Amino acid sequence: MSLVRVILRTPVRWEARYGGPMQLRLTDPSYTDRLANFLRSLGQTAFVAGPGQLEIDAPATSSAHAELAIYLRVWTVLYPDAEVQVETPEDDELPAA
């Protein structure tokens, strides 16, 4: 059994103090794994939710949102063709990268 199958079969439990995952949507699904690995390399907890979809487990604080926005600005410089939209559990949107 591959690691991918184990992750997809295991239900993801979000810690209540975090308020749930922030969702990222990519316009080009081919960048999904690359973005997940980029964010993980920066200490973020990123789950691939589907093609072009990531879920980030982060505190529901303005500083956590600002930190993610900074990482996504760097991502935009590295991959200008891979647009990312951010959705929070409260449907508040951060500036798109």
The first five atom37 places (N, CA, C, CB, O) and aatype in JSON, in Angstrom:
{
  "aatype": [12, 15, 10, 19, 1, 19, 9, 10, 1, 16, 14, 19, 1, 17, 6, 0, 1, 18, 7, 7, 14, 12, 5, 10, 1, 10, 16, 3, 14, 15, 18, 16, 3, 1, 10, 0, 2, 13, 10, 1, 15, 10, 7, 5, 16, 0, 13, 19, 0, 7, 14, 7, 5, 10, 6, 9, 3, 0, 14, 0, 16, 15, 15, 0, 8, 0, 6, 10, 0, 9, 18, 10, 1, 19, 17, 16, 19, 10, 18, 14, 3, 0, 6, 19, 5, 19, 6, 16, 14, 6, 3, 3, 6, 10, 14, 0, 0],
  "atom_mask": [
    [1, 1, 1, 1, 1],
    [1, 1, 1, 1, 1],
    [1, 1, 1, 1, 1],
    [1, 1, 1, 1, 1],
    [1, 1, 1, 1, 1],
    [1, 1, 1, 1, 1],
    [1, 1, 1, 1, 1],
    [1, 1, 1, 1, 1],
    [1, 1, 1, 1, 1],
    [1, 1, 1, 1, 1],
    [1, 1, 1, 1, 1],
    [1, 1, 1, 1, 1],
    [1, 1, 1, 1, 1],
    [1, 1, 1, 1, 1],
    [1, 1, 1, 1, 1],
    [1, 1, 1, 1, 1],
    [1, 1, 1, 1, 1],
    [1, 1, 1, 1, 1],
    [1, 1, 1, 0, 1],
    [1, 1, 1, 0, 1],
    [1, 1, 1, 1, 1],
    [1, 1, 1, 1, 1],
    [1, 1, 1, 1, 1],
    [1, 1, 1, 1, 1],
    [1, 1, 1, 1, 1],
    [1, 1, 1, 1, 1],
    [1, 1, 1, 1, 1],
    [1, 1, 1, 1, 1],
    [1, 1, 1, 1, 1],
    [1, 1, 1, 1, 1],
    [1, 1, 1, 1, 1],
    [1, 1, 1, 1, 1],
    [1, 1, 1, 1, 1],
    [1, 1, 1, 1, 1],
    [1, 1, 1, 1, 1],
    [1, 1, 1, 1, 1],
    [1, 1, 1, 1, 1],
    [1, 1, 1, 1, 1],
    [1, 1, 1, 1, 1],
    [1, 1, 1, 1, 1],
    [1, 1, 1, 1, 1],
    [1, 1, 1, 1, 1],
    [1, 1, 1, 0, 1],
    [1, 1, 1, 1, 1],
    [1, 1, 1, 1, 1],
    [1, 1, 1, 1, 1],
    [1, 1, 1, 1, 1],
    [1, 1, 1, 1, 1],
    [1, 1, 1, 1, 1],
    [1, 1, 1, 0, 1],
    [1, 1, 1, 1, 1],
    [1, 1, 1, 0, 1],
    [1, 1, 1, 1, 1],
    [1, 1, 1, 1, 1],
    [1, 1, 1, 1, 1],
    [1, 1, 1, 1, 1],
    [1, 1, 1, 1, 1],
    [1, 1, 1, 1, 1],
    [1, 1, 1, 1, 1],
    [1, 1, 1, 1, 1],
    [1, 1, 1, 1, 1],
    [1, 1, 1, 1, 1],
    [1, 1, 1, 1, 1],
    [1, 1, 1, 1, 1],
    [1, 1, 1, 1, 1],
    [1, 1, 1, 1, 1],
    [1, 1, 1, 1, 1],
    [1, 1, 1, 1, 1],
    [1, 1, 1, 1, 1],
    [1, 1, 1, 1, 1],
    [1, 1, 1, 1, 1],
    [1, 1, 1, 1, 1],
    [1, 1, 1, 1, 1],
    [1, 1, 1, 1, 1],
    [1, 1, 1, 1, 1],
    [1, 1, 1, 1, 1],
    [1, 1, 1, 1, 1],
    [1, 1, 1, 1, 1],
    [1, 1, 1, 1, 1],
    [1, 1, 1, 1, 1],
    [1, 1, 1, 1, 1],
    [1, 1, 1, 1, 1],
    [1, 1, 1, 1, 1],
    [1, 1, 1, 1, 1],
    [1, 1, 1, 1, 1],
    [1, 1, 1, 1, 1],
    [1, 1, 1, 1, 1],
    [1, 1, 1, 1, 1],
    [1, 1, 1, 1, 1],
    [1, 1, 1, 1, 1],
    [1, 1, 1, 1, 1],
    [1, 1, 1, 1, 1],
    [1, 1, 1, 1, 1],
    [1, 1, 1, 1, 1],
    [1, 1, 1, 1, 1],
    [1, 1, 1, 1, 1],
    [1, 1, 1, 1, 1]
  ],
  "atom_positions": [
    [[0.85, -1.17, 0.0], [0.0, 0.0, 0.0], [0.9, 1.24, 0.0], [-0.97, 0.0, 1.22], [1.83, 1.33, 0.8]],
    [[0.62, 2.15, -0.87], [1.44, 3.35, -0.97], [1.07, 4.35, 0.13], [1.29, 4.0, -2.36], [-0.01, 4.28, 0.71]],
    [[1.97, 5.28, 0.39], [1.75, 6.31, 1.39], [0.56, 7.18, 1.0], [3.0, 7.16, 1.56], [-0.2, 7.62, 1.87]],
    [[0.39, 7.44, -0.28], [-0.72, 8.27, -0.74], [-2.05, 7.63, -0.36], [-0.64, 8.49, -2.27], [-2.96, 8.31, 0.09]],
    [[-2.16, 6.32, -0.55], [-3.41, 5.64, -0.22], [-3.68, 5.67, 1.28], [-3.37, 4.2, -0.71], [-4.82, 5.82, 1.7]],
    [[-2.64, 5.53, 2.07], [-2.81, 5.59, 3.52], [-3.32, 6.95, 3.94], [-1.5, 5.26, 4.25], [-4.23, 7.05, 4.77]],
    [[-2.76, 8.0, 3.38], [-3.18, 9.35, 3.72], [-4.62, 9.59, 3.29], [-2.24, 10.39, 3.07], [-5.4, 10.18, 4.04]],
    [[-5.0, 9.15, 2.11], [-6.34, 9.4, 1.62], [-7.39, 8.55, 2.34], [-6.4, 9.12, 0.13], [-8.54, 8.97, 2.45]],
    [[-7.02, 7.39, 2.84], [-7.97, 6.55, 3.54], [-8.1, 6.94, 5.01], [-7.56, 5.09, 3.43], [-9.1, 6.61, 5.65]],
    [[-7.12, 7.62, 5.54], [-7.16, 8.04, 6.93], [-7.88, 9.37, 7.02], [-5.74, 8.13, 7.54], [-7.45, 10.33, 6.38]],
    [[-8.96, 9.47, 7.82], [-9.66, 10.76, 7.91], [-8.76, 11.81, 8.56], [-10.97, 10.62, 8.71], [-8.07, 11.53, 9.55]],
    [[-8.78, 12.99, 8.01], [-7.98, 14.08, 8.54], [-8.75, 14.71, 9.69], [-7.66, 15.14, 7.44], [-9.91, 15.08, 9.54]],
    [[-8.1, 14.82, 10.84], [-8.73, 15.44, 12.01], [-8.05, 16.77, 12.24], [-8.63, 14.53, 13.28], [-6.84, 16.84, 12.47]],
    [[-8.83, 17.83, 12.19], [-8.32, 19.17, 12.4], [-8.45, 19.52, 13.87], [-9.05, 20.2, 11.51], [-9.48, 19.24, 14.49]],
    [[-7.43, 20.11, 14.42], [-7.49, 20.52, 15.82], [-8.45, 21.68, 15.97], [-6.09, 20.9, 16.34], [-8.43, 22.62, 15.17]],
    [[-9.3, 21.63, 16.99], [-10.34, 22.64, 17.18], [-9.76, 24.03, 17.37], [-11.2, 22.28, 18.37], [-10.38, 25.01, 16.95]],
    [[-8.59, 24.13, 17.98], [-8.03, 25.45, 18.22], [-7.64, 26.15, 16.92], [-6.83, 25.35, 19.14], [-7.44, 27.37, 16.9]],
    [[-7.52, 25.39, 15.84], [-7.13, 25.97, 14.57], [-8.32, 26.45, 13.75], [-6.34, 24.98, 13.77], [-8.15, 27.18, 12.77]],
    [[-9.52, 26.06, 14.12], [-10.7, 26.54, 13.41], [-10.91, 25.9, 12.06], [0.0, 0.0, 0.0], [-11.73, 26.39, 11.29]],
    [[-10.22, 24.84, 11.76], [-10.39, 24.16, 10.48], [-9.36, 24.59, 9.46], [0.0, 0.0, 0.0], [-8.59, 25.53, 9.69]],
    [[-9.34, 23.9, 8.36], [-8.31, 24.17, 7.34], [-8.62, 25.39, 6.48], [-8.15, 22.96, 6.46], [-9.77, 25.75, 6.26]],
    [[-7.55, 26.0, 6.01], [-7.67, 27.0, 4.96], [-7.52, 26.23, 3.65], [-6.59, 28.18, 5.1], [-6.68, 25.34, 3.54]],
    [[-8.31, 26.57, 2.68], [-8.26, 25.87, 1.41], [-7.59, 26.72, 0.35], [-9.65, 25.47, 0.96], [-7.85, 27.92, 0.23]],
    [[-6.71, 26.07, -0.41], [-6.02, 26.72, -1.52], [-6.5, 26.06, -2.8], [-4.46, 26.63, -1.37], [-6.63, 24.84, -2.86]],
    [[-6.74, 26.86, -3.8], [-7.15, 26.36, -5.12], [-6.15, 26.88, -6.15], [-8.61, 26.8, -5.48], [-5.85, 28.07, -6.2]],
    [[-5.65, 25.97, -6.96], [-4.71, 26.33, -8.01], [-5.43, 26.33, -9.36], [-3.51, 25.37, -8.04], [-6.26, 25.47, -9.62]],
    [[-5.09, 27.29, -10.21], [-5.7, 27.33, -11.54], [-5.13, 26.22, -12.42], [-5.47, 28.7, -12.19], [-5.8, 25.78, -13.35]],
    [[-3.91, 25.77, -12.13], [-3.28, 24.69, -12.89], [-3.01, 23.53, -11.94], [-1.96, 25.18, -13.58], [-2.06, 23.59, -11.15]],
    [[-3.81, 22.46, -12.0], [-3.65, 21.34, -11.07], [-2.3, 20.64, -11.13], [-4.71, 20.34, -11.34], [-1.94, 19.93, -10.19]],
    [[-1.54, 20.83, -12.19], [-0.23, 20.17, -12.29], [0.75, 20.69, -11.23], [0.36, 20.38, -13.69], [1.78, 20.06, -10.99]],
    [[0.45, 21.83, -10.61], [1.32, 22.39, -9.58], [0.93, 21.97, -8.16], [1.31, 23.9, -9.68], [1.57, 22.4, -7.2]],
    [[-0.09, 21.15, -8.0], [-0.62, 20.81, -6.68], [0.44, 20.21, -5.76], [-1.78, 19.85, -6.82], [0.65, 20.72, -4.66]],
    [[1.09, 19.15, -6.19], [2.09, 18.5, -5.35], [3.29, 19.42, -5.09], [2.57, 17.2, -6.0], [3.86, 19.42, -4.0]],
    [[3.65, 20.18, -6.09], [4.79, 21.1, -5.94], [4.5, 22.15, -4.87], [5.11, 21.79, -7.28], [5.36, 22.46, -4.04]],
    [[3.28, 22.71, -4.88], [2.91, 23.7, -3.86], [2.84, 23.05, -2.48], [1.57, 24.35, -4.21], [3.3, 23.64, -1.5]],
    [[2.28, 21.85, -2.39], [2.21, 21.16, -1.1], [3.61, 20.94, -0.54], [1.48, 19.79, -1.25], [3.84, 21.19, 0.65]],
    [[4.54, 20.5, -1.36], [5.91, 20.27, -0.9], [6.6, 21.58, -0.52], [6.72, 19.55, -1.97], [7.36, 21.62, 0.44]],
    [[6.34, 22.63, -1.28], [6.9, 23.95, -0.97], [6.44, 24.41, 0.41], [6.49, 24.98, -2.05], [7.26, 24.84, 1.22]],
    [[5.14, 24.31, 0.68], [4.61, 24.75, 1.96], [5.09, 23.86, 3.11], [3.08, 24.77, 1.92], [5.38, 24.36, 4.2]],
    [[5.17, 22.56, 2.87], [5.7, 21.65, 3.9], [7.14, 21.98, 4.24], [5.58, 20.19, 3.44], [7.55, 21.89, 5.39]],
    [[7.92, 22.37, 3.23], [9.33, 22.71, 3.47], [9.46, 23.96, 4.34], [10.06, 22.93, 2.14], [10.52, 24.2, 4.92]],
    [[8.38, 24.74, 4.43], [8.37, 25.95, 5.26], [7.68, 25.71, 6.6], [7.67, 27.08, 4.52], [7.42, 26.65, 7.34]],
    [[7.4, 24.45, 6.91], [6.82, 24.11, 8.2], [5.31, 24.14, 8.27], [0.0, 0.0, 0.0], [4.73, 24.03, 9.35]],
    [[4.65, 24.28, 7.12], [3.19, 24.28, 7.08], [2.68, 22.84, 6.97], [2.67, 25.14, 5.89], [3.36, 21.98, 6.42]],
    [[1.49, 22.59, 7.49], [0.85, 21.29, 7.36], [-0.1, 21.38, 6.17], [0.09, 20.87, 8.68], [-1.17, 21.99, 6.26]],
    [[0.3, 20.78, 5.07], [-0.46, 20.87, 3.83], [-0.91, 19.48, 3.39], [0.39, 21.54, 2.71], [-0.12, 18.54, 3.35]],
    [[-2.2, 19.35, 3.07], [-2.78, 18.11, 2.58], [-3.32, 18.34, 1.18], [-3.9, 17.6, 3.53], [-3.98, 19.35, 0.92]],
    [[-3.04, 17.41, 0.28], [-3.62, 17.48, -1.06], [-5.04, 16.95, -0.95], [-2.77, 16.65, -2.11], [-5.26, 15.79, -0.62]],
    [[-6.01, 17.81, -1.23], [-7.43, 17.46, -1.13], [-8.0, 16.99, -2.46], [-8.22, 18.64, -0.62], [-9.09, 16.41, -2.5]],
    [[-7.28, 17.23, -3.53], [-7.74, 16.85, -4.86], [-6.9, 17.59, -5.89], [0.0, 0.0, 0.0], [-6.03, 18.38, -5.52]],
    [[-7.15, 17.35, -7.16], [-6.39, 18.07, -8.19], [-6.62, 19.57, -8.06], [-6.8, 17.58, -9.59], [-7.75, 20.05, -8.15]],
    [[-5.55, 20.3, -7.86], [-5.65, 21.76, -7.75], [-6.2, 22.24, -6.43], [0.0, 0.0, 0.0], [-6.6, 23.4, -6.31]],
    [[-6.24, 21.35, -5.41], [-6.82, 21.73, -4.11], [-5.91, 21.28, -2.98], [-8.22, 21.13, -3.95], [-5.5, 20.12, -2.91]],
    [[-5.6, 22.22, -2.08], [-4.82, 21.92, -0.89], [-5.58, 22.4, 0.33], [-3.41, 22.56, -0.95], [-6.35, 23.36, 0.25]],
    [[-5.35, 21.75, 1.44], [-5.87, 22.22, 2.72], [-4.68, 22.45, 3.63], [-6.89, 21.21, 3.35], [-3.8, 21.6, 3.75]],
    [[-4.65, 23.61, 4.27], [-3.57, 24.01, 5.15], [-4.12, 24.07, 6.57], [-2.95, 25.38, 4.72], [-5.1, 24.76, 6.84]],
    [[-3.47, 23.34, 7.47], [-3.87, 23.36, 8.88], [-3.04, 24.46, 9.56], [-3.65, 21.95, 9.58], [-1.85, 24.28, 9.81]],
    [[-3.67, 25.56, 9.84], [-2.98, 26.71, 10.43], [-3.91, 27.39, 11.43], [-2.51, 27.73, 9.33], [-5.13, 27.32, 11.28]],
    [[-3.35, 28.03, 12.44], [-4.2, 28.75, 13.4], [-5.04, 29.81, 12.69], [-3.33, 29.41, 14.5], [-4.61, 30.4, 11.7]],
    [[-6.22, 30.03, 13.21], [-7.12, 31.04, 12.62], [-6.78, 32.41, 13.2], [-8.62, 30.69, 12.89], [-7.61, 33.05, 13.85]],
    [[-5.56, 32.85, 12.96], [-5.11, 34.15, 13.45], [-4.65, 34.99, 12.28], [-3.97, 33.99, 14.49], [-4.31, 34.48, 11.21]],
    [[-4.65, 36.3, 12.48], [-4.21, 37.18, 11.4], [-2.74, 36.98, 11.1], [-4.47, 38.64, 11.77], [-2.32, 37.12, 9.95]],
    [[-1.93, 36.64, 12.11], [-0.5, 36.42, 11.86], [-0.27, 35.16, 11.03], [0.27, 36.33, 13.2], [0.62, 35.13, 10.18]],
    [[-1.06, 34.12, 11.27], [-0.93, 32.9, 10.46], [-1.35, 33.17, 9.02], [-1.79, 31.75, 11.06], [-0.73, 32.66, 8.09]],
    [[-2.4, 33.96, 8.84], [-2.84, 34.32, 7.48], [-1.78, 35.17, 6.79], [-4.19, 35.08, 7.52], [-1.52, 34.99, 5.6]],
    [[-1.17, 36.09, 7.53], [-0.13, 36.94, 6.94], [1.09, 36.11, 6.55], [0.28, 38.06, 7.93], [1.7, 36.33, 5.5]],
    [[1.44, 35.15, 7.41], [2.58, 34.27, 7.11], [2.32, 33.48, 5.84], [2.85, 33.31, 8.29], [3.2, 33.38, 4.97]],
    [[1.13, 32.91, 5.71], [0.78, 32.16, 4.5], [0.8, 33.07, 3.28], [-0.6, 31.49, 4.66], [1.26, 32.66, 2.21]],
    [[0.31, 34.29, 3.42], [0.31, 35.24, 2.3], [1.74, 35.53, 1.83], [-0.39, 36.57, 2.7], [1.99, 35.65, 0.63]],
    [[2.67, 35.64, 2.78], [4.08, 35.87, 2.41], [4.61, 34.68, 1.63], [4.95, 36.12, 3.67], [5.26, 34.85, 0.59]],
    [[4.35, 33.47, 2.13], [4.82, 32.27, 1.43], [4.23, 32.19, 0.03], [4.46, 31.0, 2.22], [4.92, 31.79, -0.91]],
    [[2.97, 32.58, -0.13], [2.34, 32.52, -1.44], [2.88, 33.6, -2.38], [0.84, 32.66, -1.3], [2.89, 33.41, -3.6]],
    [[3.32, 34.72, -1.83], [3.97, 35.73, -2.69], [5.29, 35.2, -3.23], [4.22, 37.04, -1.9], [5.61, 35.41, -4.4]],
    [[6.04, 34.5, -2.38], [7.29, 33.87, -2.85], [6.97, 32.83, -3.91], [8.07, 33.23, -1.66], [7.66, 32.76, -4.93]],
    [[5.94, 32.03, -3.67], [5.51, 31.03, -4.65], [5.21, 31.68, -5.99], [4.26, 30.28, -4.14], [5.59, 31.14, -7.04]],
    [[4.54, 32.83, -5.98], [4.19, 33.54, -7.21], [5.43, 33.98, -7.98], [3.32, 34.75, -6.88], [5.44, 33.97, -9.21]],
    [[6.46, 34.36, -7.26], [7.72, 34.74, -7.92], [8.36, 33.51, -8.55], [8.69, 35.41, -6.9], [8.87, 33.57, -9.67]],
    [[8.34, 32.39, -7.83], [8.95, 31.16, -8.34], [8.15, 30.55, -9.49], [9.09, 30.15, -7.22], [8.73, 30.03, -10.44]],
    [[6.83, 30.61, -9.4], [5.94, 29.98, -10.38], [4.84, 30.97, -10.79], [5.31, 28.68, -9.8], [3.7, 30.84, -10.34]],
    [[5.17, 31.94, -11.62], [4.19, 32.98, -11.98], [2.95, 32.45, -12.72], [4.86, 34.03, -12.82], [1.92, 33.12, -12.73]],
    [[3.04, 31.29, -13.33], [1.9, 30.73, -14.07], [0.95, 29.94, -13.17], [2.39, 29.84, -15.19], [-0.13, 29.55, -13.62]],
    [[1.34, 29.71, -11.92], [0.53, 28.88, -11.01], [-0.22, 29.78, -10.02], [1.42, 27.86, -10.24], [0.25, 30.02, -8.91]],
    [[-1.37, 30.28, -10.44], [-2.16, 31.17, -9.59], [-2.82, 30.38, -8.47], [-3.22, 31.92, -10.42], [-3.29, 29.26, -8.67]],
    [[-2.85, 30.99, -7.28], [-3.44, 30.35, -6.1], [-4.5, 31.27, -5.5], [-2.35, 30.03, -5.04], [-4.29, 32.47, -5.36]],
    [[-5.64, 30.69, -5.16], [-6.69, 31.41, -4.45], [-6.81, 30.79, -3.06], [-8.06, 31.35, -5.21], [-6.73, 29.57, -2.91]],
    [[-6.98, 31.64, -2.04], [-7.07, 31.18, -0.66], [-8.48, 31.39, -0.14], [-6.06, 31.93, 0.24], [-9.08, 32.45, -0.31]],
    [[-9.02, 30.33, 0.49], [-10.33, 30.41, 1.13], [-10.17, 29.96, 2.57], [-11.4, 29.53, 0.38], [-9.53, 28.93, 2.83]],
    [[-10.72, 30.7, 3.51], [-10.68, 30.32, 4.92], [-12.0, 29.71, 5.3], [-10.35, 31.54, 5.82], [-12.98, 29.86, 4.57]],
    [[-12.08, 29.0, 6.44], [-13.35, 28.39, 6.84], [-14.49, 29.39, 6.98], [-13.17, 27.66, 8.13], [-15.65, 29.03, 6.8]],
    [[-14.18, 30.64, 7.3], [-15.22, 31.66, 7.45], [-15.57, 32.32, 6.13], [-14.79, 32.71, 8.45], [-16.32, 33.29, 6.1]],
    [[-15.01, 31.79, 5.02], [-15.2, 32.35, 3.68], [-14.58, 33.72, 3.53], [-16.67, 32.42, 3.35], [-14.93, 34.44, 2.59]],
    [[-13.66, 34.11, 4.43], [-12.89, 35.33, 4.23], [-11.75, 34.97, 3.3], [-12.35, 35.92, 5.59], [-11.09, 33.95, 3.49]],
    [[-11.53, 35.79, 2.3], [-10.47, 35.47, 1.36], [-9.26, 36.33, 1.61], [-10.94, 35.64, -0.06], [-9.37, 37.54, 1.86]],
    [[-8.1, 35.71, 1.56], [-6.84, 36.43, 1.61], [-6.54, 36.89, 0.2], [-5.68, 35.55, 2.19], [-7.11, 36.37, -0.76]],
    [[-5.66, 37.86, 0.05], [-5.29, 38.27, -1.3], [-4.73, 37.08, -2.07], [-4.26, 39.41, -1.26], [-3.89, 36.35, -1.55]],
    [[-5.18, 36.88, -3.27], [-4.7, 35.78, -4.08], [-3.26, 36.0, -4.45], [-5.56, 35.61, -5.33], [-2.81, 37.13, -4.65]],
    [[-2.53, 34.91, -4.55], [-1.12, 35.0, -4.93], [-1.0, 34.91, -6.42], [-0.29, 33.91, -4.25], [0.11, 34.97, -6.95]]
  ]
}
